[in-house]
């Protein structure tokens, strides 16, 4: 009946008066709702069929809303698997189904721009696609939509946002709930649903166990355990792959790029919470880093090398000629030299180099002039194709001199919290894909120099000492990740940590130096050096592919 009346109205508008067309449409709408079984048919009628995992969540939420059950749902979807489309279609359905009796929906996003604005744009598209709502809904005050007696308001859950006064009589939604502060929700947002015990939905993507989403997940699991009514819809990439093969291919690409054990892959695609408290560099990762090559005392013919330098300032005591360190616990300059193995560049899925550590150095308290001379000597010996050097603070001058002397081979690195976060995520991806390989701890290859080296035993001992120190630094590193879309990773050896083996302060200089391979990983190897200055990418941005 509905299709017939709509076709008549659209094909022969002159056959009806305006009042008759309006009455016919209202009758058709009433007939439509009498025949309509639920949200699945609503979306299918509009040409936007829901996938089975979307429909499961939508039907449970609608049941709670329509029956006034006041249940709290947690919906964890992998990144880019259709969460936003489901939200818009569900909101359009509820507005239409509540048009006569009335109801107020409130939806929060971590930010107003762009997240709330994007959510409103998606709802507009859903309403305009629907012949029953096109031209009949209104937008008021910029962030409020009405259809009949039903309405939805979009608000920001940012820490400083003013949300007092809104009431969610029917439904309260929190999108990307893992990025919303728990205190903000408890004090200002949760009370909006209290007077009517409105249904609540916490949408999001898995992150750490300390988020609002994780807390509500535990509560929803406990509630569904008590009464058997499903409240948690936790979907992973394999479930999406079963219905969208292209999505599976996309996820496979991310796994090959970052590694299945990478925190981003585990959380964003497999809905697994990550626990950074257990250590960023655990025993499994240290195992992945063990190579089968030897340390070197010089370059091998035909191989490509890169030098990674984390700089520290000079000690005042040495600078003033006292011959002793005034502050023996200050940071040290750390250098890691890697052999860049391009064999994996031919692999269609990997297409990135492998990095083999062949030599390390650590200098404590040396002046800038002496460090400059020693770095130039190392560059002369190893002939590195790339030299990534810390150009922050006091390192800026030294980096400038190196650039002037060595040209485009030098990649100055301006450290910041955001850059160190990117280095951390990038370093994990290199490790987790088996592309960071440390040398065997019991060998030093003297053949590279073409002659026996009388200092080989001393060099071997020093390389073994630095390798062991590197491992101790990694194991001591503590990490935390800030909530929010940028996923800023803070990682460092905690201030005051002591080296139980050698005594004194335990630093993270060798670890930071090694993590700079993440910069190398984004260089176009094989392209002339003049085009090399590229930023390290954000793994979050890289995985936001063509799936919504």
C-alpha positions in Angstrom: 0.0 0.0 0.0 2.8 2.4 0.9 4.7 1.9 -2.3 1.6 2.3 -4.3 0.5 5.6 -2.7 4.0 7.0 -2.9 4.3 6.1 -6.6 1.0 7.8 -7.3 2.0 11.0 -5.4 5.4 11.1 -7.2 4.2 10.2 -10.7 0.9 12.0 -10.8 1.0 14.9 -8.4 -1.8 16.7 -10.2 -4.2 13.9 -9.6 -4.4 14.9 -5.9 -5.1 18.1 -4.0 -2.4 19.2 -1.5 -4.7 18.1 1.3 -5.3 14.7 -0.3 -1.6 14.1 -0.9 -0.9 14.9 2.8 -3.7 12.7 4.0 -2.6 9.9 1.7 1.0 10.1 2.9 -0.1 10.1 6.6 -2.3 7.1 5.9 0.6 5.4 4.1 2.9 6.2 7.0 0.4 4.7 9.5 0.1 1.6 7.3 3.8 1.4 7.0 4.4 1.3 10.8 1.6 -1.3 11.2 3.4 -3.6 8.8 7.0 -2.7 9.8 8.7 -5.3 12.0 11.7 -3.3 13.1 14.8 -1.3 12.4 16.1 -3.9 10.0 13.2 -3.5 7.6 13.3 0.3 8.0 16.9 0.4 6.8 16.3 -2.2 4.1 13.4 -0.2 2.8 15.7 2.8 2.4 18.3 0.7 0.6 20.8 0.6 3.5 20.6 -3.0 4.7 22.4 -3.6 8.0 25.0 -6.3 8.4 24.1 -9.0 10.8 26.4 -7.7 13.6 24.9 -4.3 13.2 21.3 -5.6 13.2 21.9 -7.6 16.5 22.9 -4.4 18.3 20.2 -2.2 16.8 17.4 -4.6 17.6 18.4 -5.0 21.2 18.7 -1.2 21.6 15.3 -0.5 20.0 13.7 -3.2 22.3 15.0 -1.4 25.4 13.9 2.0 24.1 10.4 0.9 23.0 9.7 -1.1 26.1 11.3 1.4 28.5 13.7 -1.1 29.9 16.5 1.4 30.7 19.3 -0.9 29.8 22.9 0.1 29.3 24.6 -1.2 26.2 28.2 -1.3 25.2 28.9 -1.6 21.4 32.6 -2.2 20.5 33.1 -2.2 16.7 36.5 -2.4 15.0 37.7 0.8 13.4 35.9 1.6 10.1 33.5 -1.3 10.3 30.2 0.6 10.0 29.6 2.0 13.5 28.8 5.5 12.3 26.4 4.4 9.6 24.5 2.2 12.2 24.2 5.2 14.6 22.7 7.5 11.9 20.2 4.9 10.7 19.2 3.9 14.3 18.7 7.6 15.2 16.6 8.2 12.1 14.5 5.1 13.0 13.9 6.2 16.6 12.9 9.7 15.6 10.3 8.4 13.2 9.0 5.7 15.5 8.7 8.2 18.4 7.2 11.0 16.3 3.7 10.7 17.7 4.4 9.9 21.4 7.5 12.0 21.7 10.9 11.4 23.1 14.2 13.2 23.6 17.5 11.7 22.5 20.9 13.1 23.5 24.2 12.2 21.8 27.7 13.0 23.1 30.9 13.0 21.2 34.4 13.7 22.7 34.6 16.9 20.6 32.1 19.1 18.9 34.3 19.8 15.9 34.7 17.6 14.1 33.0 14.6 15.8 29.6 16.1 16.7 29.4 17.9 13.4 30.2 14.7 11.5 27.5 12.9 13.5 24.9 15.5 12.6 25.9 15.4 8.9 25.3 11.6 8.9 21.9 12.0 10.5 20.9 14.6 7.9 21.9 12.2 5.1 19.8 9.4 6.7 16.8 11.7 7.1 17.0 13.1 3.6 17.2 9.6 2.1 13.9 8.6 3.7 10.8 9.5 1.7 8.8 9.7 5.0 11.1 12.2 6.5 12.5 14.2 3.6 11.5 17.8 4.0 9.6 17.1 7.2 12.3 17.3 9.8 13.7 20.5 11.3 17.1 21.5 12.6 17.1 24.0 15.4 19.8 25.9 17.2 22.4 24.2 15.0 22.6 21.0 17.1 19.0 19.9 17.6 16.9 17.9 15.2 13.1 17.3 15.4 10.7 15.0 13.7 7.2 15.3 15.0 7.3 15.3 18.7 10.7 13.5 18.8 14.1 15.2 19.0 17.8 14.6 19.2 20.4 17.0 20.6 24.2 16.7 19.8 26.6 17.8 22.4 30.3 17.8 23.1 31.8 15.9 26.0 35.0 17.9 26.0 36.2 18.7 29.5 35.2 22.4 29.4 31.9 22.0 27.5 28.7 23.3 29.1 26.0 20.6 28.9 23.8 21.6 31.9 20.1 21.6 31.1 19.8 18.8 28.5 17.6 15.9 29.2 17.7 12.4 27.6 14.2 11.2 28.4 14.4 8.2 25.9 18.1 7.6 24.9 21.5 8.7 25.9 24.3 8.0 23.5 28.1 8.4 24.0 30.1 7.9 20.9 33.9 7.1 21.2 33.2 6.6 24.9 36.8 5.5 25.4 37.8 9.2 24.8 35.3 10.7 27.3 36.5 11.5 30.8 34.9 9.4 33.5 34.5 12.4 35.8 32.7 14.4 33.0 30.3 11.5 32.5 29.5 10.8 36.1 29.0 14.4 37.2 27.3 16.1 34.2 26.2 13.5 31.6 24.8 10.5 33.5 22.2 12.5 35.4 20.5 13.4 32.1 19.0 9.9 31.9 18.1 9.6 35.5 14.5 10.9 35.7 13.2 8.3 33.2 15.9 5.7 33.4 16.6 6.2 29.7 18.4 3.6 27.7 22.2 4.3 27.4 24.6 3.3 24.7 28.4 3.4 25.0 29.8 3.2 21.5 33.5 2.9 20.9 36.7 1.0 20.1 38.6 -0.9 22.6 41.5 0.8 24.3 42.9 0.4 27.9 41.1 -0.9 30.9 41.1 2.6 32.5 38.6 4.2 30.2 34.9 5.0 30.6 34.1 2.4 27.9 36.0 -0.3 29.7 34.3 0.5 33.0 30.8 0.4 31.4 31.8 -2.8 29.6 32.4 -4.5 32.9 29.1 -3.3 34.3 27.2 -4.4 31.2 28.9 -7.9 31.3 27.9 -8.3 34.9 24.3 -7.3 34.2 23.9 -9.6 31.2 25.4 -12.4 33.3 22.7 -11.8 35.9 19.6 -11.8 33.7 20.9 -13.4 30.4 19.8 -10.3 28.4 22.6 -9.4 25.9 24.0 -5.9 26.5 27.5 -6.2 25.1 28.2 -6.3 21.3 31.9 -6.8 20.9 32.8 -7.4 17.3 36.3 -8.1 15.9 37.8 -8.0 12.4 37.1 -11.6 11.7 33.4 -11.2 12.2 33.4 -8.2 9.8 35.6 -10.1 7.3 32.9 -12.8 7.1 30.5 -10.2 5.6 32.9 -7.7 4.0 35.9 -9.5 2.4 37.4 -6.2 1.4 37.6 -5.2 5.0 39.5 -8.4 5.8 42.1 -7.5 3.1 42.4 -4.0 4.6 43.1 -5.5 8.1 45.6 -8.0 6.7 47.5 -5.0 5.2 47.6 -3.3 8.7 48.8 -6.5 10.3 51.6 -6.8 7.8 52.5 -3.2 8.4 52.3 -3.1 12.2 52.2 -6.7 13.4 49.3 -8.6 15.0 50.6 -7.9 18.5 50.8 -4.1 18.0 48.6 -2.3 20.5 46.9 -0.4 17.6 46.0 -3.6 15.7 44.8 -5.4 18.9 42.6 -2.6 20.0 41.4 -1.0 16.8 40.7 -4.1 14.8 40.3 -7.0 17.3 38.5 -5.2 20.1 41.1 -6.3 22.6 42.0 -4.1 25.6 45.7 -3.3 25.9 47.6 -3.2 29.3 50.6 -0.9 29.1 51.2 -1.4 32.8 52.7 -4.8 32.0 55.5 -3.1 30.1 55.8 -1.8 26.6 58.8 -4.0 25.8 58.0 -7.4 27.3 59.8 -10.7 27.0 58.0 -11.6 23.8 59.1 -8.4 22.1 62.7 -8.8 23.3 62.6 -12.3 21.8 61.4 -10.9 18.4 64.5 -8.6 18.4 67.0 -11.4 18.6 68.9 -11.7 15.3 71.5 -14.2 14.0 74.0 -11.7 12.7 77.2 -10.5 14.4 78.2 -7.1 15.6 80.6 -5.3 13.3 83.7 -3.2 13.8 83.2 -1.6 10.4 81.0 -1.7 7.3 80.6 -4.6 4.9 81.0 -4.0 1.2 77.9 -3.3 -0.7 75.7 -2.8 2.4 73.6 0.2 3.4 74.0 1.7 6.9 72.1 4.4 8.9 73.2 6.2 12.1 70.7 7.1 14.8 71.8 9.7 17.3 70.1 10.8 20.6 72.1 13.8 21.7 72.8 15.0 25.2 74.5 18.2 26.4 78.1 18.4 27.7 78.9 18.2 31.4 80.0 21.4 33.1 82.9 19.8 34.8 84.4 18.6 31.6 83.6 21.8 29.8 85.6 23.8 32.4 88.6 21.4 32.1 88.3 19.8 35.5 88.7 16.3 33.9 85.8 14.9 36.0 82.0 14.8 35.6 80.2 17.5 37.7 76.9 15.6 37.1 77.7 11.9 36.4 74.0 11.1 36.2 73.1 13.5 33.4 71.8 12.1 30.2 74.2 10.5 27.7 74.5 10.7 23.9 73.6 7.3 22.4 74.3 6.1 18.9 72.9 3.1 17.1 74.2 2.0 13.7 71.9 -0.3 11.7 72.4 -2.2 8.5 69.4 -1.5 6.3 68.4 -4.7 4.6 66.2 -4.0 1.6 65.4 -7.6 0.7 61.9 -7.2 2.2 61.2 -4.3 -0.1 60.3 -6.9 -2.8 57.6 -8.3 -0.5 54.3 -6.9 -1.7 52.8 -7.0 1.8 55.8 -5.8 3.8 57.5 -3.5 1.4 59.7 -2.1 4.1 63.3 -2.6 5.2 64.7 -4.8 8.0 67.1 -3.1 10.4 70.0 -5.0 11.8 71.9 -3.4 14.7 75.6 -3.7 14.1 77.2 -1.2 16.5 76.4 1.0 19.5 78.1 3.8 21.4 77.2 5.8 24.5 79.1 9.0 25.5 78.6 10.7 28.8 79.3 14.4 29.4 81.3 15.1 26.2 81.4 18.6 24.8 79.6 19.5 21.6 82.8 20.1 19.7 84.2 16.7 20.6 80.9 15.0 19.8 80.9 16.7 16.4 84.4 15.4 15.7 83.6 11.9 16.8 80.3 11.7 14.8 82.2 12.9 11.7 84.8 10.2 12.2 82.0 7.6 12.5 80.3 8.9 9.4 83.7 8.6 7.6 84.1 5.1 8.7 80.6 3.7 8.2 79.5 5.9 5.3 75.9 5.9 6.4 73.2 6.7 3.8 71.1 8.4 6.5 72.0 10.1 9.8 69.0 10.8 12.0 70.1 13.2 14.7 68.4 14.9 17.7 68.2 18.6 16.8 66.3 19.6 20.0 67.6 22.3 22.3 71.4 22.2 22.5 71.5 19.6 19.7 70.2 22.1 17.2 73.6 23.7 16.6 75.4 20.4 16.3 72.7 19.1 13.9 73.1 22.2 11.8 76.9 21.7 11.5 76.4 18.1 10.6 73.9 19.1 7.9 76.3 21.7 6.5 79.1 19.1 6.4 77.3 16.0 5.3 74.4 17.4 3.4 71.1 15.7 2.7 72.1 12.5 4.4 71.4 14.2 7.7 67.8 14.1 9.0 67.4 16.6 11.9 64.8 15.5 14.4 62.9 18.0 16.6 61.8 16.0 19.6 58.4 16.8 21.2 55.9 14.7 23.2 53.9 14.0 20.0 57.0 13.0 18.0 58.3 10.7 20.8 54.8 9.1 20.8 55.0 8.5 17.1 58.5 7.0 17.6 57.2 4.7 20.2 54.3 3.4 18.1 56.5 3.2 15.0 59.2 1.3 16.9 56.7 -1.2 18.1 55.5 -1.8 14.6 59.1 -2.4 13.4 59.7 -4.9 16.3 56.3 -6.6 16.0 56.9 -7.3 12.3 60.3 -8.9 13.0 62.2 -6.1 11.3 64.3 -4.9 14.1 67.1 -7.4 14.6 69.8 -7.0 17.3 73.2 -8.8 16.9 74.1 -12.0 18.6 75.5 -11.3 22.0 78.6 -13.5 21.7 80.1 -12.4 18.4 81.9 -9.6 16.7 82.7 -9.9 13.0 86.3 -8.7 12.5 86.3 -9.6 8.8 84.7 -6.4 7.8 88.0 -4.5 8.4 90.0 -6.9 6.3 92.5 -7.6 9.0 92.7 -8.9 12.6 91.8 -6.3 15.1 93.9 -6.3 18.3 91.1 -4.4 20.1 88.5 -7.0 19.1 88.1 -8.4 22.6 87.7 -4.9 24.1 85.2 -4.0 21.4 83.3 -7.2 21.8 83.0 -6.6 25.6 81.8 -3.0 25.1 79.2 -4.0 22.5 77.9 -6.8 24.8 77.8 -4.4 27.7 75.8 -1.8 25.7 73.5 -4.5 24.4 72.7 -5.7 27.9 72.2 -2.1 29.0 69.9 -1.5 26.1 67.8 -4.5 27.2 67.7 -3.2 30.8 66.5 0.1 29.6 63.7 -1.4 27.5 62.5 -3.6 30.4 62.5 -0.6 32.8 60.5 1.6 30.5 57.0 2.6 31.8 54.3 3.7 29.4 50.9 5.2 29.5 48.6 6.3 26.7 46.4 9.4 27.1 42.8 9.0 26.2 41.7 11.0 23.1 41.9 10.5 19.4 45.6 11.3 19.1 46.6 8.4 21.4 49.6 10.2 22.7 52.0 7.5 24.1 54.2 8.6 26.9 57.1 6.2 27.4 60.4 6.5 29.4 62.5 5.0 32.1 61.0 6.6 35.2 62.9 9.4 36.9 65.0 8.0 39.7 65.3 4.5 38.3 68.7 2.9 39.2 70.8 0.4 37.2 71.2 -2.5 39.6 74.0 -4.0 37.5 76.2 -1.1 36.8 75.0 1.3 39.5 73.9 4.9 38.9 71.0 6.3 37.0 69.2 4.2 34.4 68.5 6.2 31.3 66.5 5.5 28.1 69.0 7.0 25.7 69.9 3.7 23.9 66.2 2.9 23.6 65.4 6.3 22.1 68.2 6.0 19.7 67.0 2.6 18.5 63.4 3.9 18.3 64.5 6.3 15.6 64.4 3.5 13.1 60.7 4.5 12.9 61.9 7.6 11.0 63.9 5.4 8.6 60.9 3.3 8.1 59.1 6.1 6.3 61.9 7.1 4.0 61.5 6.2 0.3 64.6 3.9 0.0 66.0 4.0 -3.5 64.8 7.6 -4.1 67.5 10.3 -4.2 68.3 11.7 -0.8 67.2 15.3 -1.8 63.5 14.2 -1.4 63.9 12.5 1.9 62.5 14.9 4.6 59.3 13.1 5.5 57.4 13.1 8.9 56.8 9.9 10.8 53.1 8.9 10.2 50.5 8.6 12.9 49.4 4.9 13.0 45.9 6.1 13.9 45.6 8.2 10.8 47.1 5.5 8.6 44.5 2.9 9.6 41.5 5.1 9.0 40.9 3.7 5.5 37.8 3.7 3.4 35.4 1.9 5.8 32.9 3.8 8.0 
